[in-house]
Amino acid sequence: MDYVLRCTRCHYVLPTIPRQTVCPRCQGVLFVEFSTDRELPSDWISVADPTLWRYALVLPPEPRFRISLGEGFTPILTLKKHLLLKDEGRNPTGTFKARGAALAISMARQFGIRHVATATAGNAGGAAALYAKAAGIKATIIMPRSAPEVNRLEVRIAGARLELVEGTIIDAGQRLAELCRADSTIFPLSTMQEPYRVEGKKTMGYEIWEQRHALPENIIYPTGGGTGLVGIWKAFQELKQFGLLEKIPTRMFAVQSTGCAPVVRAWRSHKEVCEPWASPTTVAPGLCVPRPYGDYLILRTLRESRGGAVAVPDGGILKAMRELGHRGIVACPEGAATFAAYQQLVEDGTISPKDETLLLMTGSGYKYLASYQK
């Protein structure tokens, strides 16, 4: 399907040529925008393909450039009546980051890019390294020194270059910028700073629609960089654009840790962007993002969906991990935060227990077994 790249801030339209990162006019996030004058065929979903590539007609890579390790089409589990959980830990690299890596690396391969790099809190780096290896592309991964050891091992297993920096993902991003200025052949893949990772993440939204034959009243999403939350909302808007939804009934809720909650603070203050969070600390590495690059998109999604933002303490996250374990689910801290948030939102009356609510378990708890000892 034909598409262009459009800035989500100033609406400037760019050609789909190699090395597009952010909007050259305002540094806004670029989105793939499909043509509205073409209809999807009735058989547009490749039902025999149990991966995210079943939605290939609404994804940008040309067929011969697609890189797949079997990502996507993860199950939706029932925790109890009206409460569901989508288990992204079933993805090849153990987290939903495999979706973004599959699309970003496929597009890099299509554009002939030979060296990619990303700044990451952990899981996105492991996924980028492994998918780059599968594509025959060189990768440099920059992480805070505090990133989980399992993510460092993933990078080393893939044979990518690993660079550790002091500080947070913000510091890793600054180091990435230095590398790209010094070597113009390096293409950055950091969160919301290239157009295609969100295309992989949006497939969660298509799956929810296909698997449930409808959309839930609420989706609770653990929010660090926010690509997944924004991507799901993008999918719902596309489904409506294609005439497959009359309206979007879902409220989107962002969950953060009380030790790093820039989105929650901005939401409560009715602001359109976030202020950097000073001295972030949390047991959930994926939530330790002092200020997400796409903050305005996250907050816009919450407003458009009539949703909200909630912060939960680390103690609540660890308790939720244990509670989910008693239900047979080994949860990552970020995913467990959604369960803690659900309980909080029901208790304060924001969400009715009679509404269908979907929690996003963004990764496997087997990558975080040390957290269960805390």
C-alpha positions as CSV (number, residue, x, y, z in Angstrom):
1,M,0.0,0.0,0.0
2,D,1.3,3.5,-0.9
3,Y,2.4,5.7,2.0
4,V,4.3,8.9,2.9
5,L,6.0,10.0,6.1
6,R,4.2,12.8,7.9
7,C,5.4,14.7,10.9
8,T,3.1,14.2,13.9
9,R,3.8,17.7,15.2
10,C,3.9,20.2,12.2
11,H,2.4,17.8,9.6
12,Y,5.2,18.3,7.1
13,V,5.2,15.4,4.5
14,L,8.5,13.8,3.6
15,P,9.4,11.3,0.9
16,T,10.1,7.7,2.0
17,I,13.8,7.7,1.2
18,P,16.6,6.3,3.2
19,R,17.9,7.9,6.4
20,Q,14.8,9.7,7.5
21,T,14.9,10.0,11.3
22,V,12.9,12.9,12.7
23,C,11.2,15.9,11.0
24,P,13.9,18.2,9.6
25,R,11.7,21.3,10.3
26,C,10.6,20.7,14.0
27,Q,12.3,17.5,15.1
28,G,8.9,15.9,15.5
29,V,8.2,12.2,15.3
30,L,7.6,10.9,11.8
31,F,4.7,8.4,11.2
32,V,4.0,6.2,8.2
33,E,0.7,7.4,6.7
34,F,-1.1,5.2,4.2
35,S,-3.1,6.4,1.2
36,T,-6.8,6.8,1.9
37,D,-7.8,6.3,-1.7
38,R,-7.1,2.5,-1.6
39,E,-9.2,-0.1,0.0
40,L,-8.0,-3.3,1.7
41,P,-9.1,-6.5,0.0
42,S,-11.3,-8.8,2.0
43,D,-8.5,-11.3,2.5
44,W,-5.9,-8.7,3.5
45,I,-4.9,-10.7,6.6
46,S,-2.6,-13.7,5.9
47,V,-4.3,-16.0,8.3
48,A,-1.9,-18.8,7.7
49,D,1.0,-16.7,9.0
50,P,1.2,-16.8,12.9
51,T,3.5,-13.7,13.0
52,L,3.0,-9.9,12.8
53,W,3.6,-10.3,9.0
54,R,0.0,-11.5,8.6
55,Y,-0.7,-7.7,8.4
56,A,1.9,-7.2,5.7
57,L,-0.5,-5.1,3.6
58,V,-0.5,-2.4,6.2
59,L,3.3,-2.6,6.9
60,P,5.9,-0.8,4.8
61,P,8.7,-3.2,3.9
62,E,8.8,-4.9,0.5
63,P,8.4,-8.7,0.8
64,R,12.0,-9.6,-0.1
65,F,13.5,-7.4,2.6
66,R,11.4,-8.7,5.6
67,I,13.4,-10.1,8.5
68,S,11.5,-12.4,10.8
69,L,12.4,-14.5,13.8
70,G,8.7,-15.5,14.4
71,E,7.6,-12.3,16.2
72,G,4.1,-11.3,17.0
73,F,0.6,-12.9,17.2
74,T,1.1,-13.4,21.0
75,P,-1.8,-14.8,23.0
76,I,-4.4,-13.0,25.0
77,L,-5.0,-14.7,28.4
78,T,-7.9,-14.4,30.8
79,L,-6.9,-13.5,34.3
80,K,-10.5,-13.3,35.5
81,K,-13.9,-12.2,34.2
82,H,-13.4,-8.9,32.3
83,L,-9.7,-8.8,32.9
84,L,-7.3,-9.9,30.1
85,L,-3.6,-10.0,29.6
86,K,-1.7,-10.0,26.3
87,D,1.6,-11.9,26.8
88,E,4.4,-10.3,24.8
89,G,6.9,-12.4,26.6
90,R,6.3,-15.1,23.9
91,N,8.2,-13.0,21.3
92,P,11.6,-14.3,20.1
93,T,13.7,-12.0,22.2
94,G,11.4,-12.3,25.2
95,T,9.7,-8.9,24.9
96,F,7.6,-6.7,22.6
97,K,10.8,-5.0,21.5
98,A,11.1,-7.8,18.9
99,R,8.2,-6.2,16.9
100,G,9.9,-2.8,16.6
101,A,13.2,-4.4,15.7
102,A,11.7,-6.6,13.0
103,L,10.3,-3.5,11.2
104,A,13.1,-1.1,11.8
105,I,15.8,-3.7,10.7
106,S,13.7,-4.8,7.7
107,M,13.5,-1.2,6.5
108,A,17.2,-0.6,7.1
109,R,17.9,-3.6,5.0
110,Q,15.5,-2.4,2.3
111,F,17.3,1.0,2.2
112,G,20.7,-0.6,2.1
113,I,21.8,0.7,5.5
114,R,24.8,-1.3,6.8
115,H,25.3,0.0,10.3
116,V,22.6,0.7,12.9
117,A,22.8,2.0,16.4
118,T,20.5,2.6,19.3
119,A,20.4,4.0,22.8
120,T,18.4,1.7,25.1
121,A,17.5,0.9,28.7
122,G,18.1,-2.8,27.8
123,N,15.6,-4.9,25.9
124,A,15.4,-2.8,22.7
125,G,19.2,-3.1,22.4
126,G,19.1,-6.9,22.6
127,A,16.3,-7.1,20.1
128,A,18.1,-4.7,17.7
129,A,21.3,-6.6,18.0
130,L,19.7,-10.0,17.2
131,Y,17.6,-8.8,14.3
132,A,20.6,-6.9,12.8
133,K,22.6,-10.1,13.0
134,A,19.8,-12.0,11.2
135,A,19.9,-9.3,8.5
136,G,23.6,-9.2,8.1
137,I,23.8,-5.6,9.4
138,K,26.3,-4.2,11.9
139,A,24.9,-2.9,15.2
140,T,26.2,-0.7,18.0
141,I,24.2,-0.8,21.2
142,I,24.6,1.9,23.9
143,M,23.2,1.2,27.4
144,P,23.4,2.7,30.8
145,R,25.9,0.8,32.9
146,S,22.9,-0.1,35.2
147,A,21.1,-2.0,32.4
148,P,20.3,-5.6,33.2
149,E,23.1,-8.1,32.6
150,V,20.8,-10.3,30.5
151,N,20.4,-7.5,28.0
152,R,24.2,-7.1,27.8
153,L,24.5,-10.8,27.2
154,E,21.9,-10.6,24.3
155,V,24.0,-8.0,22.6
156,R,27.2,-10.0,23.0
157,I,25.6,-13.2,21.8
158,A,24.5,-11.4,18.6
159,G,28.1,-10.2,18.1
160,A,27.1,-6.5,18.2
161,R,29.2,-3.8,19.7
162,L,28.2,-2.9,23.2
163,E,29.0,0.4,24.8
164,L,28.1,1.2,28.4
165,V,27.7,4.8,29.8
166,E,27.2,6.3,33.2
167,G,23.8,7.7,33.9
168,T,20.4,7.0,32.2
169,I,19.1,6.4,28.8
170,I,19.3,10.1,28.2
171,D,23.1,9.9,28.6
172,A,23.1,6.9,26.2
173,G,21.2,9.0,23.7
174,Q,23.8,11.8,23.9
175,R,26.5,9.3,23.3
176,L,24.6,7.9,20.3
177,A,24.3,11.5,18.9
178,E,28.1,11.8,19.2
179,L,28.7,8.6,17.3
180,C,26.3,9.6,14.5
181,R,28.0,13.0,14.1
182,A,31.4,11.3,13.9
183,D,30.3,8.6,11.4
184,S,27.5,9.4,8.9
185,T,27.2,5.8,7.9
186,I,25.6,4.9,11.3
187,F,21.8,5.1,11.3
188,P,20.1,5.7,14.6
189,L,17.2,3.5,15.7
190,S,16.3,5.0,19.1
191,T,12.7,5.2,20.3
192,M,10.5,7.5,18.3
193,Q,13.5,8.8,16.4
194,E,13.0,6.8,13.3
195,P,9.7,6.1,11.6
196,Y,9.4,2.3,11.6
197,R,9.7,0.9,15.1
198,V,6.2,2.2,15.8
199,E,5.0,0.2,12.7
200,G,6.1,-3.0,14.4
201,K,4.5,-2.0,17.8
202,K,1.2,-1.1,16.1
203,T,0.7,-4.7,15.2
204,M,-0.3,-5.3,18.8
205,G,-3.4,-3.2,18.1
206,Y,-4.3,-5.1,15.0
207,E,-3.9,-8.4,16.9
208,I,-6.1,-7.2,19.8
209,W,-8.8,-6.3,17.2
210,E,-8.5,-9.6,15.3
211,Q,-8.2,-11.9,18.4
212,R,-11.1,-10.4,20.3
213,H,-13.3,-9.5,17.3
214,A,-13.8,-6.2,19.2
215,L,-11.8,-3.7,21.3
216,P,-11.8,-3.6,25.1
217,E,-13.0,-0.7,27.1
218,N,-9.6,-0.1,28.6
219,I,-6.0,-0.9,27.8
220,I,-3.3,-0.4,30.5
221,Y,0.2,-0.1,29.1
222,P,3.6,0.2,30.9
223,T,5.1,3.4,29.5
224,G,8.7,4.3,29.3
225,G,9.4,5.5,25.7
226,G,5.7,5.0,24.9
227,T,6.1,3.5,21.4
228,G,3.8,0.6,22.2
229,L,1.0,2.7,23.6
230,V,1.2,5.2,20.7
231,G,1.5,2.3,18.2
232,I,-1.6,0.5,19.4
233,W,-3.6,3.8,19.2
234,K,-2.2,4.3,15.7
235,A,-3.5,0.8,14.7
236,F,-6.9,1.6,16.0
237,Q,-7.0,4.8,14.0
238,E,-5.9,3.0,10.9
239,L,-8.6,0.3,11.4
240,K,-11.1,3.2,11.5
241,Q,-9.6,4.8,8.5
242,F,-9.9,1.6,6.5
243,G,-13.6,1.3,7.5
244,L,-13.0,-1.7,9.8
245,L,-14.1,0.2,12.9
246,E,-17.0,2.6,13.3
247,K,-15.5,4.1,16.4
248,I,-12.8,3.5,18.9
249,P,-14.3,2.6,22.4
250,T,-11.0,2.0,24.1
251,R,-9.5,4.2,26.8
252,M,-5.7,4.1,27.0
253,F,-3.9,4.2,30.4
254,A,-0.2,4.8,30.8
255,V,1.5,3.2,33.8
256,Q,4.8,4.4,35.3
257,S,6.7,3.9,38.5
258,T,6.5,6.5,41.2
259,G,10.3,6.6,41.0
260,C,10.2,7.8,37.4
261,A,6.8,9.3,36.3
262,P,7.3,12.2,33.9
263,V,4.2,11.3,31.9
264,V,2.0,11.0,35.0
265,R,3.2,14.3,36.3
266,A,2.6,16.0,32.9
267,W,-0.9,14.4,32.7
268,R,-1.9,15.6,36.1
269,S,-0.6,19.1,35.3
270,H,-2.6,19.2,32.0
271,K,0.6,19.8,30.1
272,E,1.3,18.7,26.5
273,V,5.0,17.7,27.1
274,C,7.0,16.3,29.9
275,E,9.6,17.8,32.1
276,P,12.7,15.6,32.7
277,W,12.4,13.5,35.9
278,A,15.3,14.1,38.2
279,S,17.2,11.1,39.7
280,P,15.0,8.3,38.2
281,T,15.0,5.0,40.0
282,T,12.8,1.9,39.7
283,V,12.8,-1.9,39.7
284,A,11.4,-1.8,36.2
285,P,14.2,-0.9,33.9
286,G,11.9,-0.3,30.9
287,L,10.1,2.4,32.9
288,C,13.3,4.3,33.7
289,V,13.0,7.0,31.0
290,P,13.3,10.5,32.5
291,R,11.7,12.1,29.5
292,P,10.4,10.2,26.5
293,Y,11.2,11.7,23.1
294,G,7.6,11.2,22.0
295,D,6.1,12.7,25.1
296,Y,3.6,14.8,23.3
297,L,2.3,11.8,21.4
298,I,1.8,9.8,24.5
299,L,-0.1,12.6,26.2
300,R,-2.1,13.2,23.0
301,T,-3.1,9.5,22.9
302,L,-4.3,9.7,26.5
303,R,-6.4,12.8,25.7
304,E,-7.9,11.4,22.5
305,S,-8.8,8.1,24.1
306,R,-10.2,9.8,27.3
307,G,-7.8,7.7,29.3
308,G,-5.3,8.6,31.9
309,A,-1.9,8.0,33.6
310,V,-1.1,6.4,36.9
311,A,2.1,5.8,38.9
312,V,2.6,2.7,41.1
313,P,5.3,2.2,43.7
314,D,8.1,-0.3,43.3
315,G,6.7,-2.2,46.3
316,G,3.4,-2.6,44.4
317,I,5.2,-3.8,41.3
318,L,7.0,-6.5,43.2
319,K,3.8,-7.5,44.9
320,A,2.0,-7.7,41.6
321,M,4.8,-9.9,40.2
322,R,4.2,-12.4,43.1
323,E,0.4,-12.3,42.6
324,L,0.7,-13.0,38.9
325,G,3.1,-15.8,39.7
326,H,0.4,-17.4,41.8
327,R,-1.8,-17.2,38.7
328,G,0.8,-19.1,36.6
329,I,2.4,-16.0,35.0
330,V,6.0,-15.1,35.4
331,A,5.8,-11.4,34.9
332,C,8.4,-8.8,34.0
333,P,8.3,-5.7,36.3
334,E,6.9,-3.5,33.6
335,G,4.1,-5.8,32.9
336,A,3.3,-6.4,36.5
337,A,3.0,-2.6,36.9
338,T,-0.1,-2.8,34.8
339,F,-1.7,-5.3,37.2
340,A,-0.9,-3.0,40.2
341,A,-2.3,-0.1,38.2
342,Y,-5.5,-2.0,37.4
343,Q,-6.1,-2.6,41.1
344,Q,-5.5,1.0,41.9
345,L,-7.7,2.3,39.1
346,V,-10.6,0.0,40.1
347,E,-10.2,1.0,43.7
348,D,-10.4,4.7,43.0
349,G,-13.4,4.2,40.6
350,T,-11.6,5.3,37.4
351,I,-12.2,1.8,35.9
352,S,-15.2,-0.4,36.5
353,P,-14.5,-4.0,37.2
354,K,-17.4,-4.8,34.8
355,D,-15.5,-3.2,31.9
356,E,-13.3,-5.4,29.8
357,T,-9.7,-4.3,30.5
358,L,-6.6,-5.6,28.8
359,L,-3.2,-5.5,30.4
360,L,-0.1,-5.5,28.3
361,M,2.6,-7.9,29.6
362,T,5.4,-6.4,27.6
363,G,8.0,-9.1,28.4
364,S,8.9,-12.4,30.0
365,G,9.6,-12.5,33.7
366,Y,12.3,-15.1,33.0
367,K,14.5,-12.2,32.0
368,Y,14.1,-10.7,35.5
369,L,14.3,-13.6,37.9
370,A,16.6,-11.6,40.2
371,S,13.6,-9.2,40.8
372,Y,11.7,-12.0,42.5
373,Q,14.4,-12.2,45.2
374,K,13.8,-8.6,46.3
